[in-house]
Amino acid sequence: MKITEENMSKFIIEQSFWDIFPECEIGILLIRDIDNTENGCKEFRGQITEFFEKAKDEAKKYMTEPVLSQNRVISVWRDAFSKFKTKKGARSSIEALLKRIEKGKEVGTINPLVDIYNSISLQFALPCGMEDIDTFNGNLRLTVTNGGDPFLALGDEETDYTLPGEVCYLDDEGAVCRCWNWRDGQRTMLTENTKSAIAVIESVDPSRHADLEAALDMLSSRIEKTMVGKVITKMIMNKDCSELDIK
């Protein structure tokens, strides 16, 4: 599709977010020419699965405290989530993943790209996600919402709505990801038809800048080595760099 001013869109991290999290860093990849089908990745499926299985073992090194929430990679996110309005029980995506590992529950495969980014999230204990760029309506924004933005979560059958004061990813149609990185929506999720995507790795711990860089580099490398897609942009956004053309 020819990109014009009319269909150009951006990812914007708004000032309301930086007012709460001035030290946050968000790693970004823009990925094009995606083939997210099992048939397309069959030559590399074994490699993707191996990444995933090894990451599950590596994730255990972050859980050194007897209480899950006391481990630093989780406690920093507990603290972050205490600074904005959330749905009751909402936790960061990395806490949800590590909780399954701790309890010995299966973290199953979903599709090539999801499996790749989950392997990165587990290996580095950082929240990581992706969205289908072509599903966005207008700009994608990370912001503090006024509430009332429609959202249909993965696995749900009824639309829910954001809360006033909630940090979330939004576009002009509604919420894309609720409570920052808690739950993704059905409308923008990765499918076998996804051709362009944005990957996001989030860090609220300034001491982990090097880990964020390494995670972003490894995610990019795994996507290209397995020929699932082509990475065209790789960057880390912060309060001094908070806007990016994505489409």
Order of alpha helices (4+ residues) and beta strands (2+ residues): beta-alpha-beta-alpha-alpha-alpha-alpha-beta-beta-beta-beta-beta-beta-beta-beta-alpha-beta-beta
